[in-house]
């Protein structure tokens, strides 16, 4: 499990580095050499999409997604447990719907044979992070909720 945690931390960092380097190259070419490249903006866009979706699982692992923390702290432990359960169920349902949509979309684009506009890569590859990220975030949400509820049970 430690390997997967490292991987889910490293992949978003790699995507961020790719975005930075590619946009730095584009800036250099555009403003210093007065010759814009076609591919950097597309690569940066796809790296950002991968960063968001593949990083969502790491945020869920840490419980860093948006939540109603005021209500959790204001109403006490019983309400806190209910909020954790409700928000986790809603998040998992959302992740499942998005994963199905992401997979369907990736397969639809794969069947069309569409290539990226400026780089010769099949476009369906850029839809896969939606599917992978939503499955991973759903699983991480379940483990986070289990960990929170288990720690509450042991605390009493």
Residue pairs with C-beta under 8 A, 6 or more apart in sequence:
5 61
8 54
8 55
8 57
8 58
8 61
8 136
9 58
11 50
11 54
11 55
12 51
12 54
12 55
12 58
15 47
15 48
15 50
15 51
15 54
15 55
16 47
16 51
18 43
18 44
18 47
19 44
19 47
19 48
19 51
22 40
22 43
22 44
22 47
23 40
23 44
25 37
25 40
26 36
26 37
26 40
26 41
26 44
29 35
29 36
29 37
29 40
30 36
30 37
38 118
39 118
39 119
42 116
42 117
42 118
42 119
43 119
46 116
46 126
49 126
49 129
49 130
50 126
50 129
52 133
53 129
53 130
53 132
53 133
53 134
54 129
54 132
54 133
54 136
55 133
56 65
56 133
56 134
56 136
56 137
57 133
57 136
57 137
57 139
57 140
58 140
59 65
59 137
60 91
60 137
60 140
60 141
60 144
61 140
61 143
61 144
62 144
63 144
63 148
65 91
67 83
67 87
68 83
68 87
71 79
71 83
72 79
72 80
72 83
72 84
73 80
77 152
80 152
81 149
81 152
84 145
84 148
84 149
85 145
85 149
88 141
88 142
88 144
88 145
91 137
91 138
91 141
92 138
92 141
92 142
95 134
95 135
95 137
95 138
95 141
96 134
96 138
98 130
98 134
99 130
99 131
99 134
99 135
99 138
101 130
102 127
102 128
102 130
102 131
102 134
103 131
105 127
105 130
106 124
106 127
106 128
106 130
106 131
107 124
109 122
109 123
109 124
109 127
110 122
110 124
113 122
114 122
114 123
114 124
115 121
115 122
115 123
116 122
116 123
116 126
